[in-house]
């Protein structure tokens, strides 16, 4: 039993086709999500590269030091 928005009691029913086990669908779901994530990362990186190619080096030099990208050595602790 459950309750409706108006407070009346009702029975919760399933309608339509529902698989009792989702395991057969797990492989295509994981493959699809992996493909979406990889494509999203690829598009993000290519956008970053395209934006970096358009930046004027003189404009970067004119930035204050606090706004420039810092390069850390591998021996320096985080």
Helices and strands as residue ranges (DSSP letters): E 2-3, E 9-10, H 23-53, H 57-62, G 65-67
